[in-house]
Structure formats: C-alpha cells, structure tokens
Amino acid sequence: MKYPTRLSDAVHILAFIALYPDCDLTSNKLAESIQTNPAYVRQLMSALRKGGLLVSVKGHPRPALAREPEKITLLDAYRAVEGNKPLLHQDIHT
C-alpha cells in the first residue's frame, strides 16, 4: 500500500524555506532534499501559493513564507495541498 506524502512534502518545503530564507531555492534543490522530481515540487509550491502560505514569482528562485512560521499550522498546510478532503481516510468496506 502506498501512503500519501503530499502533506509531509509540503511541510518539508515550508520548513526548508523558513530555515534558508536567503538561499536560491529552486525546485531542483527542493526536489533533491525531498528525493523527488522538480515538477512535483512545483505543483506543491503552486498549491501552497494558492493556499496563501507561500509567496513566489515564476522564474525567480526565492520563495518566501507568506506568514511567520509559527503562524502556519499543519491544518493550513493540509488544506492548501489536499483541499477539503476529510482528514482521515475511511475504509468503506469494513
């Protein structure tokens, strides 16, 4: 069974940006740190941007958090990448 990693990957991206605010954080560098591909990182960053957690400009590798890190909750990150899906997976067959 494959477990979803979108939330943990999104939190990793947010933490990486908070820890290295002055670095050029390209999607390639972020993908290396998560051990995934840059296209997936760009999708997550787009979701985080639309969720109001990230500020970035296409073509410039300097993403920034839209809020102070202590004001971003796991629920904020979850809602940004998963939308309004239920928080827990329910097995309808049991």
NUDRENMAR-465425 format. One line per 4 residues: number of its first residue (from 1); their letters; for each residue x, y, z of C-alpha. Coordinates in nm, 4 decimals, decimal comma. Example, Ala and Ser with C-alpha at 12.3 -4.5 7.8 and 13.67 -1.06 7.14 Angstrom:
<sites>
1	AS	1,2300:-0,4500:0,7800; 1,3670:-0,1060:0,7140
</sites>
This chain:
<sites>
1	MKYP	0,0000:0,0000:0,0000; 0,1366:0,3400:-0,0956; 0,0902:0,6113:0,1638; 0,0211:0,9717:0,0597
5	TRLS	0,3117:1,2068:0,1181; 0,1752:1,5379:-0,0099; 0,1318:1,6865:0,3373; 0,4736:1,5826:0,4671
9	DAVH	0,6384:1,7001:0,1441; 0,4582:2,0351:0,1659; 0,5649:2,0792:0,5293; 0,9210:1,9902:0,4288
13	ILAF	0,9137:2,2629:0,1623; 0,7768:2,5197:0,4087; 1,0377:2,4263:0,6695; 1,3205:2,4383:0,4161
17	IALY	1,2128:2,7863:0,3050; 1,1869:2,9032:0,6674; 1,5343:2,7674:0,7507; 1,7062:2,9064:0,4391
21	PDCD	1,5265:3,2317:0,3551; 1,8225:3,3921:0,1762; 1,9143:3,0962:-0,0470; 1,8220:3,0455:-0,4085
25	LTSN	1,5745:2,7645:-0,3568; 1,4984:2,6273:-0,6986; 1,2511:2,3457:-0,7437; 1,5540:2,1296:-0,8298
29	KLAE	1,7162:2,1980:-0,4909; 1,3922:2,1398:-0,3042; 1,3288:1,8206:-0,5024; 1,6757:1,6928:-0,4098
33	SIQT	1,6029:1,7481:-0,0422; 1,2749:1,5524:-0,0662; 1,4193:1,2981:-0,3106; 1,1517:1,3539:-0,5730
37	NPAY	1,1199:1,5319:-0,9052; 1,1071:1,9106:-0,9567; 0,7692:1,9029:-1,1355; 0,6067:1,7557:-0,8242
41	VRQL	0,7704:2,0268:-0,6095; 0,6388:2,2963:-0,8442; 0,2866:2,1501:-0,8110; 0,3113:2,1572:-0,4325
45	MSAL	0,4504:2,5097:-0,4342; 0,1630:2,6205:-0,6565; -0,0865:2,4689:-0,4119; 0,0902:2,6369:-0,1185
49	RKGG	0,0875:2,9684:-0,3048; -0,2861:2,9358:-0,3802; -0,3419:2,8398:-0,0151; -0,1852:3,1663:0,0979
53	LLVS	0,1172:3,0075:0,2648; 0,3858:3,0856:0,0103; 0,4926:3,3869:-0,1928; 0,6944:3,3274:-0,5059
57	VKGH	0,7437:3,4585:-0,8554; 0,7873:3,2315:-1,1555; 1,1435:3,2360:-1,2806; 1,2910:3,3651:-0,9533
61	PRPA	1,4212:3,1004:-0,7099; 1,3438:3,2973:-0,3944; 1,0211:3,1666:-0,2439; 0,9188:3,3086:0,0916
65	LARE	0,6615:3,2225:0,3526; 0,3504:3,4387:0,3370; 0,3283:3,4334:0,7195; 0,5591:3,3846:1,0119
69	PEKI	0,6380:3,0114:1,0518; 0,4789:2,9941:1,3966; 0,1505:3,1199:1,2456; 0,1293:2,8341:0,9916
73	TLLD	-0,0467:2,5250:1,1204; -0,0429:2,1706:0,9884; -0,4115:2,2143:0,9102; -0,3247:2,5186:0,6950
77	AYRA	-0,0731:2,3105:0,5017; -0,3184:2,0200:0,4728; -0,5954:2,2424:0,3390; -0,3557:2,4009:0,0887
81	VEGN	-0,2428:2,0709:-0,0652; -0,5479:1,8487:-0,0091; -0,8366:2,0940:-0,0204; -1,1469:1,9909:0,1705
85	KPLL	-1,0835:1,6167:0,1713; -1,1654:1,4502:0,5023; -0,8683:1,4465:0,7389; -0,8859:1,0726:0,7914
89	HQDI	-0,9128:0,8059:0,5276; -1,2170:0,5936:0,5844; -1,2353:0,2389:0,4603; -1,5952:0,1985:0,3468
93	HT	-1,5575:-0,1806:0,3208; -1,5144:-0,2510:0,6919
</sites>
